[in-house]
Structure formats: C-alpha cells, structure tokens
Amino acid sequence: MWNLGFTPPEVIEAKVLTTMPPDLRRTGPNAWGEANKPGQAVDSFLEGPVFDSLGNLYVTDIPSGRILCITPQLEWRVVAGYDGWPNGMAMHADGSLWIADYRRGILRLDPATGHLEPVLAHRNSESFKGVNDLVFDAKGSLYFTDQGQTGLHDPTGRVYRLGQDGRLDLLLANVPSPNGIALDPTGRVLFVAVTRGNQVWRAPIMRDGSLTKVAAFQTFFGTSGPDGLAATAQGGLVVAHASLGAAFVLNAAGEITHLVRSPGGKTVTNLAFRPGSNTLVMTESSSGAILEAQLPVAGLGQASFK
C-alpha cells in the first residue's frame, strides 16, 4: 500500500509495558461506554499519558472518571476519582496536572493530594462541546481542542487558547473532530489531529496569535483516525491512530518514516515520550495496556514556563 514512489516506513514493534490490574477494572454498563462503544463491554478506556519529573506516568480512565498513576516500578494507584470523563492531560510547570474533561471542561489536579478544581467550564456562559486534549506553550498559554461529537457531518469542532491572563481566544471553529494537539519546537506551529477527517492539520501561528494558512500536514485512513499527538525534538510528530493499531512517526516535512505497531489491540489512543529520551509510551485502550517502543527520534519535552 506504500508503493507511491516514497520510501516505505520502517516498522517498529511495540511491547506491552504494563496492563491495568483486574482489581482496577470496572465491570457492568456505564454511560460513556453506552454512548461511545455501544454493544461492547468497556471495563476501562485509557487516555492522556503524561510523565512527572520523578518518572511516574499518569493516565486517565474516561468511563470511570479516574486519574491513575503508574510508578516506575509499574505499580498502579488511583490518584483521583470524580464525576467526569477525563481525556487528555498536560503537566503544568508548577507540577499540577491539567485535564481536558469532556463533561466538565478544563480542570486542575494536585497529584500529591488528589485535590481537583475547575479552571474553565464554559465560554461566555456557553458550554463546551466536549473538550479533548491540551498542550502548554513556552509562555504558559494553554491550547486545547473542543471535539464533542463533531465530524464530517458537523465540522464545527473548535480549538482554543487560554492565556495566563485569562483571555480565551477561539482559533478554529470548523474542525471535523479536533482531537490531539501539539506545538513544534519553535512554538510557532500548531498541529491538530482531525479524527473524523483522518488528517493532521498544520497551523502557523502569527505574531498577533492568530492562525493562518491552515493545511493538511498528513492524511490517513481507517474507521477512526488520528488521536493523540507527541512532538519530536526534530520538528516532527508521532501520531496515535485509534483504529489502525499503530502510531505513525512523521518528520518535519510530514513524511511517514516509521510505523510503531501495537502487539495486540487496534485502539492506540494517545502517547507520550519519557522526558529527555526517545522512549515512547502509548495507551492501547481496548485492552487497558500501556505500550512502549524505542524510536530513532527524541521527544520535545515539557514546556518550561514560569
């Protein structure tokens, strides 16, 4: 399928690092599963991987409204549980976890105490469609996607920027399912995973903060589409694909150089690099597994704003 005049991508086989223990899995029907995976048993759905400075990995479990911590010794524990559907997460420079919650907007969690508080629940009293993922820039501004149930039938998904001064800017309002989001090493290019359009969009950021000449950086295929994104130090991206059982490594030109293949399930939802390394971890949500692979490129790392 790659005989298009380009060099075929090199295949990297991921391995299972750890799997959610049975005692943490939730049996029985749940509202998120009935809406998003009708007819399927959903005992968990992992998303939002992010590392802290000690090497702990935090993930969300959407249907149960939980934030989980996986220690370097691969021990799992519940950090917080609440009435929500947490999805993507980002680590703030102060050590707090910021959460994109589909039902409750942007939240902030103290991982040491489990204390949770709202940051942004609505825009001008209008509820969000359903926020999905988020990333900080070097100045501390927060970019996040508002996906809801949008798609090619309803291309009204949104992308916002929340400044440290509290100003909320609507950057895009015509996206068919905005999902993962990332910034390039310069902070002047925004990438958005467009799940139902099966694309990753590239959006240059102008000096005044607006976006211009938004274009398709890469186009995929499948029953779902691109989900989480992780920027590389070389200006490329790693793209989790939620139906192809793989992540795609893109260089700065948007070319697919490597395919990171799941050893089992097909639902690779999100990913993150271990800080300062080329070790990639991925959430495989159909099995509740954390996958790991060594890449030829390093991750960009966390924003270091104050």
Backbone torsions as a table, in degrees:
resi	resn	phi	psi	omega
1	MET	NA	-8.6	-178.4
2	TRP	-101.4	12.2	-177.4
3	ASN	-80.4	70.2	-176.2
4	LEU	-123.6	20.5	-179.4
5	GLY	87.8	3.4	179.1
6	PHE	-110.0	161.3	175.8
7	THR	-72.2	126.1	179.7
8	PRO	-60.0	145.4	179.3
9	PRO	-69.4	146.8	175.2
10	GLU	-76.7	137.4	-179.0
11	VAL	-91.8	129.7	174.7
12	ILE	-115.3	126.2	-179.7
13	GLU	-88.5	118.8	174.7
14	ALA	-78.5	161.5	176.5
15	LYS	-124.5	159.5	176.6
16	VAL	-79.5	118.4	177.8
17	LEU	-81.8	-47.2	-179.9
18	THR	-163.1	159.7	-179.4
19	THR	-130.2	145.0	179.3
20	MET	-54.9	127.8	179.7
21	PRO	-62.4	150.8	-179.3
22	PRO	-57.8	-35.2	-176.4
23	ASP	-71.5	-11.7	176.5
24	LEU	-95.8	-10.7	-178.7
25	ARG	-78.8	142.6	-178.2
26	ARG	-104.6	120.6	178.6
27	THR	-94.2	163.8	178.8
28	GLY	92.3	166.0	-178.0
29	PRO	-67.6	151.3	173.8
30	ASN	-143.2	155.7	-173.1
31	ALA	-63.5	-38.7	-179.5
32	TRP	-66.0	-43.9	179.8
33	GLY	-64.0	-40.9	179.8
34	GLU	-64.1	-32.8	-178.7
35	ALA	-82.9	-36.1	-171.9
36	ASN	-107.8	-22.9	178.9
37	LYS	-134.4	59.1	-174.5
38	PRO	-60.9	136.2	178.6
39	GLY	82.7	-0.3	-179.3
40	GLN	-112.7	147.3	174.0
41	ALA	-79.6	121.6	-178.1
42	VAL	-120.7	100.0	179.3
43	ASP	-94.1	-7.7	176.1
44	SER	-172.4	163.9	172.3
45	PHE	-155.0	100.6	-173.2
46	LEU	-83.5	145.0	-179.6
47	GLU	-154.7	178.6	165.8
48	GLY	60.6	40.0	-176.7
49	PRO	-65.8	137.2	176.8
50	VAL	-154.6	140.8	-179.4
51	PHE	-99.4	149.5	167.9
52	ASP	-99.4	-179.3	-174.8
53	SER	-70.4	-14.4	-179.6
54	LEU	-95.2	-0.2	-179.8
55	GLY	91.2	3.3	174.5
56	ASN	-72.0	140.0	177.6
57	LEU	-106.4	126.0	176.9
58	TYR	-106.0	138.3	175.8
59	VAL	-136.4	159.4	173.8
60	THR	-100.9	151.7	170.1
61	ASP	-120.4	99.5	-167.1
62	ILE	-58.4	-56.2	-171.8
63	PRO	-64.3	-26.1	-178.2
64	SER	-96.8	-2.6	179.0
65	GLY	63.4	45.0	-176.4
66	ARG	-124.3	148.5	169.0
67	ILE	-108.8	124.9	-175.8
68	LEU	-113.9	147.3	176.0
69	CYS	-116.7	133.8	175.5
70	ILE	-117.2	116.3	-176.1
71	THR	-75.8	166.9	175.1
72	PRO	-58.4	-21.4	176.8
73	GLN	-88.2	7.6	176.8
74	LEU	67.0	32.9	173.3
75	GLU	-94.8	134.5	-176.7
76	TRP	-102.1	141.8	172.3
77	ARG	-150.5	157.0	177.8
78	VAL	-89.1	122.3	177.4
79	VAL	-87.1	-40.8	-178.8
80	ALA	-154.5	146.4	173.1
81	GLY	-136.9	134.4	-174.4
82	TYR	-158.4	176.7	-178.8
83	ASP	-85.0	85.7	-179.6
84	GLY	-168.3	179.5	177.2
85	TRP	-127.2	81.3	-177.0
86	PRO	-72.5	139.9	-178.3
87	ASN	-122.2	-105.1	-178.8
88	GLY	-73.3	156.3	177.1
89	MET	-137.8	157.7	174.5
90	ALA	-143.4	145.1	179.7
91	MET	-90.1	122.4	175.6
92	HIS	-76.6	155.6	-179.8
93	ALA	-61.9	-21.9	179.2
94	ASP	-85.6	2.0	178.5
95	GLY	94.2	-4.1	177.0
96	SER	-82.3	154.5	176.2
97	LEU	-98.9	128.6	174.4
98	TRP	-103.2	134.6	-169.5
99	ILE	-121.3	133.1	170.0
100	ALA	-91.9	107.5	-176.7
101	ASP	-107.9	123.1	-175.0
102	TYR	-56.4	-36.4	-175.3
103	ARG	-93.6	-27.8	-168.4
104	ARG	-119.6	-0.2	178.2
105	GLY	88.3	-146.8	-178.6
106	ILE	-91.4	127.5	-178.5
107	LEU	-122.5	160.7	176.8
108	ARG	-125.8	132.7	-177.1
109	LEU	-123.5	133.5	170.2
110	ASP	-89.2	107.6	-175.1
111	PRO	-67.2	-19.3	-179.9
112	ALA	-75.1	-34.7	-175.7
113	THR	-111.7	-18.5	-175.0
114	GLY	82.1	5.4	-179.6
115	HIS	-71.0	130.7	-176.8
116	LEU	-120.0	136.9	178.0
117	GLU	-143.9	150.9	179.3
118	PRO	-75.5	145.6	173.1
119	VAL	-109.5	-48.3	-176.1
120	LEU	-152.2	113.3	-176.1
121	ALA	-103.5	-16.5	-176.0
122	HIS	-161.5	170.6	174.9
123	ARG	-119.5	113.0	179.9
124	ASN	51.3	44.2	179.5
125	SER	72.7	-1.4	176.0
126	GLU	-91.6	129.9	179.4
127	SER	-66.9	150.3	172.9
128	PHE	-71.0	158.2	176.0
129	LYS	-67.5	-35.2	-178.0
130	GLY	150.3	94.5	-174.6
131	VAL	-68.1	153.7	-169.2
132	ASN	-128.0	-50.7	-175.6
133	ASP	-149.5	166.4	-171.2
134	LEU	-157.8	156.7	179.2
135	VAL	-152.4	143.2	175.9
136	PHE	-94.2	146.5	169.6
137	ASP	-96.6	-179.9	-174.8
138	ALA	-67.9	-17.0	178.6
139	LYS	-93.5	-4.8	-179.4
140	GLY	94.3	2.5	174.7
141	SER	-72.8	144.7	-177.3
142	LEU	-107.5	122.2	173.0
143	TYR	-100.5	134.8	179.0
144	PHE	-148.5	155.2	-179.0
145	THR	-100.7	146.3	178.3
146	ASP	-123.2	93.0	-168.5
147	GLN	-89.0	-51.2	-173.2
148	GLY	56.5	-139.9	179.1
149	GLN	-107.2	28.4	-177.7
150	THR	-71.1	162.9	-179.8
151	GLY	-175.4	-163.9	179.2
152	LEU	-61.9	-25.6	177.3
153	HIS	-76.6	-19.0	-174.9
154	ASP	-151.3	76.1	-174.8
155	PRO	-80.3	64.5	-177.0
156	THR	-122.6	18.4	175.6
157	GLY	-65.1	153.7	-171.0
158	ARG	-124.7	156.0	171.8
159	VAL	-127.3	130.8	-176.9
160	TYR	-121.8	161.9	168.7
161	ARG	-129.2	126.4	176.5
162	LEU	-107.2	113.0	-179.7
163	GLY	-78.0	163.5	177.8
164	GLN	-64.4	-20.2	177.9
165	ASP	-85.5	2.1	179.1
166	GLY	91.0	-3.9	179.0
167	ARG	-71.0	132.9	179.9
168	LEU	-112.4	117.6	-179.8
169	ASP	-108.3	131.1	172.4
170	LEU	-87.0	114.3	-174.2
171	LEU	-95.6	-38.9	178.8
172	LEU	-138.0	143.2	179.8
173	ALA	-136.6	16.3	-174.2
174	ASN	-131.0	32.8	-172.4
175	VAL	-98.2	126.9	175.9
176	PRO	-80.6	79.9	177.2
177	SER	85.8	66.3	175.2
178	PRO	-70.3	132.4	-172.1
179	ASN	-128.6	-105.0	179.3
180	GLY	-64.9	157.1	-176.7
181	ILE	-148.1	142.3	-178.0
182	ALA	-153.9	159.9	175.4
183	LEU	-117.4	147.9	176.7
184	ASP	-77.2	172.2	-176.5
185	PRO	-59.6	-25.7	179.6
186	THR	-81.2	-17.6	-174.7
187	GLY	75.7	8.4	-177.5
188	ARG	-107.2	3.1	177.1
189	VAL	-133.0	128.8	179.1
190	LEU	-106.1	134.2	175.8
191	PHE	-112.3	138.5	179.4
192	VAL	-131.3	127.0	172.9
193	ALA	-78.5	124.3	-177.8
194	VAL	-109.7	92.4	-166.8
195	THR	-61.5	-54.2	-174.4
196	ARG	-75.2	-20.0	172.9
197	GLY	-86.6	-5.7	179.7
198	ASN	53.1	46.5	-179.1
199	GLN	-140.2	164.6	162.5
200	VAL	-115.0	124.9	179.0
201	TRP	-92.8	146.0	176.7
202	ARG	-116.1	125.8	-174.2
203	ALA	-128.7	105.0	174.3
204	PRO	-62.7	139.1	179.5
205	ILE	-102.5	122.0	-178.0
206	MET	-80.3	169.8	-178.4
207	ARG	-60.3	-31.5	179.8
208	ASP	-83.8	2.6	177.8
209	GLY	92.7	-8.1	179.4
210	SER	-78.8	164.9	177.0
211	LEU	-102.5	150.3	179.4
212	THR	-146.0	156.1	174.8
213	LYS	47.5	48.6	178.6
214	VAL	-67.0	131.3	-173.9
215	ALA	-139.3	163.2	174.9
216	ALA	-79.2	116.1	-179.3
217	PHE	-78.8	-37.4	176.9
218	GLN	-158.2	147.0	-179.9
219	THR	-119.7	137.0	-177.6
220	PHE	-118.4	-159.8	-179.6
221	PHE	-152.6	177.3	177.0
222	GLY	119.6	171.7	-177.4
223	THR	-75.3	-20.8	172.2
224	SER	-118.6	-131.7	-178.7
225	GLY	-176.3	-169.5	178.7
226	PRO	-57.5	141.7	-178.8
227	ASP	-122.4	-107.2	-178.3
228	GLY	-72.8	153.7	179.4
229	LEU	-126.6	148.0	171.6
230	ALA	-136.8	125.7	-179.8
231	ALA	-78.9	148.8	175.9
232	THR	-104.3	160.2	-179.7
233	ALA	-67.1	-18.3	-178.9
234	GLN	-92.0	5.8	177.6
235	GLY	92.6	5.9	177.8
236	GLY	-99.0	-165.4	-177.9
237	LEU	-139.5	154.2	163.2
238	VAL	-114.4	129.1	-171.8
239	VAL	-116.9	117.4	173.0
240	ALA	-77.8	134.3	178.5
241	HIS	-114.8	124.7	-169.2
242	ALA	-82.3	5.4	175.8
243	SER	-139.3	-4.3	-177.2
244	LEU	-103.6	2.2	177.8
245	GLY	63.8	37.2	-175.0
246	ALA	-162.2	166.5	166.9
247	ALA	-120.5	146.8	-178.0
248	PHE	-110.1	132.5	177.1
249	VAL	-97.9	121.5	-179.5
250	LEU	-111.7	140.8	173.0
251	ASN	-85.5	-175.9	-175.1
252	ALA	-66.6	-16.8	177.5
253	ALA	-91.4	-2.0	-179.4
254	GLY	88.4	5.8	179.9
255	GLU	-80.4	140.7	177.9
256	ILE	-82.1	114.9	-178.0
257	THR	-100.9	-30.8	-177.5
258	HIS	-143.1	150.3	173.8
259	LEU	-120.2	120.9	-179.5
260	VAL	-98.4	109.9	-169.4
261	ARG	-97.2	134.2	176.7
262	SER	-71.3	141.6	177.0
263	PRO	-79.0	-7.2	-177.0
264	GLY	-143.1	-99.8	-173.6
265	GLY	-65.4	162.1	-176.1
266	LYS	-94.4	-10.2	-170.3
267	THR	-96.0	75.0	176.7
268	VAL	-85.2	105.9	-168.7
269	THR	-96.2	-35.4	-174.9
270	ASN	-158.6	169.5	-173.1
271	LEU	-158.4	164.2	178.8
272	ALA	-160.2	149.6	173.4
273	PHE	-89.4	142.8	167.5
274	ARG	-64.1	137.7	-175.3
275	PRO	-54.3	132.2	175.4
276	GLY	68.5	26.7	-175.7
277	SER	-143.5	177.8	172.5
278	ASN	-108.4	21.1	177.0
279	THR	-88.9	121.8	-178.8
280	LEU	-105.2	134.8	170.0
281	VAL	-114.2	147.2	-177.0
282	MET	-135.6	145.2	172.6
283	THR	-91.9	124.0	173.9
284	GLU	-108.1	101.7	-162.0
285	SER	-81.4	-20.5	179.9
286	SER	-71.3	-24.1	-179.7
287	SER	-112.7	-6.4	-177.3
288	GLY	70.9	34.0	-175.4
289	ALA	-108.8	151.9	168.7
290	ILE	-106.0	122.5	-179.7
291	LEU	-101.2	158.3	179.7
292	GLU	-140.2	144.5	177.9
293	ALA	-152.1	151.9	174.8
294	GLN	-98.4	125.0	-178.1
295	LEU	-106.4	159.7	176.6
296	PRO	-79.4	-1.5	179.3
297	VAL	-125.0	155.4	-179.9
298	ALA	-98.0	157.7	177.0
299	GLY	-76.7	159.3	-178.4
300	LEU	-70.8	-36.5	-179.3
301	GLY	97.0	173.4	-177.3
302	GLN	-79.7	149.3	173.1
303	ALA	-65.2	142.9	-175.1
304	SER	-114.1	36.8	179.8
305	PHE	-71.0	167.6	176.2
306	LYS	-125.1	NA	NA
